[in-house]
Amino acid sequence: MDGASKGNPGPAGAGVVIMAPQGDVLQEIAVPIPHATNNAAEYTGLIKGLEAARELGLRRIEVRTDSELMVRQLNGEYRVKNPGLRRLHAQVTQLMDRFEACHVRHVTRDRNLLADRLASAAAREAAKGAPRGPAQGSLDL
């Protein structure tokens, strides 16, 4: 999964690829976000991915992201200082607790290309209709 923000904050997007253990793509998700920071887009992508994994009936998952900050926050190595991100972090941890097993690990950007493309495409889509500055429902975190 990945997040992208054009302007940080600005029009943003999240991209999620759900894969079977054998590598088959089960689902691709691109979520345009009218206005968000990159970190908020990353967390939003993870929320959408976890929700989709539950809907698919998955019980044991491994989350792979190139966001080292988010991985360290979710693994308890870093505190989440931003109040808005704390809300998203809490939502993620509640969703993660619904799985038998859920592990989050960092991957290099070159191993996250499909999710990166989906996030960038969603951010471009958000930019097409995004008003200038924060709007209702924005994620300025």
C-alpha positions as CSV (number, residue, x, y, z in Angstrom):
1,M,0.0,0.0,0.0
2,D,1.1,3.6,-0.6
3,G,0.0,7.2,-0.2
4,A,0.8,10.3,-2.2
5,S,0.2,14.0,-1.8
6,K,0.7,16.7,-4.4
7,G,1.7,19.6,-2.3
8,N,1.8,18.0,1.1
9,P,-0.8,18.9,2.0
10,G,-2.7,19.0,-1.2
11,P,-4.7,16.7,-3.5
12,A,-3.8,13.2,-2.4
13,G,-4.4,9.5,-3.0
14,A,-4.0,6.1,-1.6
15,G,-3.2,2.9,-3.4
16,V,-3.6,-0.6,-2.2
17,V,-2.8,-4.0,-3.8
18,I,-4.1,-7.1,-2.1
19,M,-2.2,-10.2,-3.1
20,A,-2.6,-13.9,-2.4
21,P,0.5,-15.6,-0.9
22,Q,1.3,-17.0,-4.4
23,G,1.5,-13.4,-5.7
24,D,-1.9,-13.3,-7.5
25,V,-3.5,-9.9,-7.3
26,L,-6.9,-10.2,-5.6
27,Q,-7.8,-6.5,-5.6
28,E,-6.5,-3.1,-6.5
29,I,-7.8,0.0,-4.8
30,A,-7.2,3.7,-5.7
31,V,-8.7,6.3,-3.3
32,P,-8.6,10.0,-4.3
33,I,-8.5,12.3,-1.2
34,P,-9.4,16.0,-1.9
35,H,-6.8,17.4,0.6
36,A,-4.3,15.5,2.8
37,T,-0.7,15.2,3.8
38,N,1.4,12.3,2.6
39,N,1.3,10.7,6.0
40,A,-2.5,11.0,6.2
41,A,-2.8,9.4,2.7
42,E,-0.6,6.5,3.8
43,Y,-2.8,5.8,6.9
44,T,-6.0,6.2,4.8
45,G,-4.6,3.7,2.3
46,L,-3.9,1.2,5.1
47,I,-7.4,1.7,6.5
48,K,-9.0,1.0,3.1
49,G,-6.7,-2.0,2.6
50,L,-7.5,-3.5,6.0
51,E,-11.2,-3.0,5.4
52,A,-11.0,-4.7,2.0
53,A,-9.0,-7.6,3.4
54,R,-11.7,-8.2,5.9
55,E,-14.4,-8.1,3.2
56,L,-12.4,-10.7,1.3
57,G,-12.4,-12.9,4.4
58,L,-8.6,-12.8,4.9
59,R,-7.6,-13.7,8.5
60,R,-3.8,-13.5,8.4
61,I,-2.1,-10.7,6.5
62,E,1.2,-9.0,6.0
63,V,1.1,-5.3,5.1
64,R,4.0,-4.0,3.0
65,T,4.6,-0.3,2.7
66,D,7.5,2.0,1.8
67,S,6.5,4.3,4.6
68,E,9.2,3.7,7.2
69,L,7.6,6.2,9.6
70,M,4.2,4.5,9.5
71,V,5.8,1.0,10.0
72,R,7.8,2.3,13.0
73,Q,4.7,4.0,14.5
74,L,2.6,0.9,14.1
75,N,5.3,-1.3,15.6
76,G,5.6,1.0,18.6
77,E,9.1,2.2,17.8
78,Y,7.9,5.8,17.2
79,R,5.2,7.8,18.9
80,V,2.4,9.4,16.9
81,K,2.6,13.0,17.8
82,N,0.2,14.6,15.4
83,P,-3.4,14.6,16.8
84,G,-5.0,13.9,13.4
85,L,-2.6,11.1,12.7
86,R,-3.3,9.7,16.2
87,R,-7.0,9.3,15.2
88,L,-6.0,7.4,12.0
89,H,-3.4,5.3,13.9
90,A,-6.1,4.3,16.5
91,Q,-8.4,3.3,13.7
92,V,-5.7,1.2,12.0
93,T,-4.8,-0.6,15.2
94,Q,-8.5,-1.4,15.9
95,L,-8.8,-2.8,12.4
96,M,-5.5,-4.8,12.8
97,D,-6.8,-6.4,15.9
98,R,-9.6,-8.0,13.9
99,F,-7.2,-10.3,12.2
100,E,-5.7,-13.5,13.6
101,A,-2.4,-12.1,12.5
102,C,-1.4,-8.8,11.0
103,H,2.2,-7.8,10.5
104,V,3.5,-4.6,9.0
105,R,6.8,-4.4,7.4
106,H,8.8,-1.9,5.4
107,V,9.7,-2.5,1.8
108,T,11.8,-0.4,-0.5
109,R,10.0,1.8,-3.0
110,D,11.0,-0.3,-5.9
111,R,9.2,-3.2,-4.3
112,N,6.0,-1.1,-4.0
113,L,5.6,0.2,-7.5
114,L,2.0,-1.0,-8.3
115,A,0.7,0.6,-5.0
116,D,2.7,3.7,-5.8
117,R,1.2,4.0,-9.3
118,L,-2.3,3.6,-7.8
119,A,-1.7,6.2,-5.2
120,S,-0.3,8.7,-7.7
121,A,-3.2,8.1,-10.1
122,A,-5.7,8.7,-7.3
123,A,-3.8,11.9,-6.3
124,R,-4.0,13.1,-9.9
125,E,-7.8,12.3,-9.9
126,A,-8.2,14.3,-6.7
127,A,-6.3,17.2,-8.2
128,K,-8.8,17.4,-11.1
129,G,-11.7,18.4,-8.9
130,A,-9.9,19.6,-5.8
131,P,-10.7,23.1,-4.6
132,R,-7.7,25.3,-3.5
133,G,-6.9,24.8,0.1
134,P,-8.6,22.6,2.7
135,A,-12.1,21.5,2.1
136,Q,-14.7,19.7,4.1
137,G,-13.6,16.2,4.7
138,S,-9.9,17.1,4.2
139,L,-7.1,15.4,6.0
140,D,-4.6,18.2,6.9
141,L,-2.4,16.2,9.2
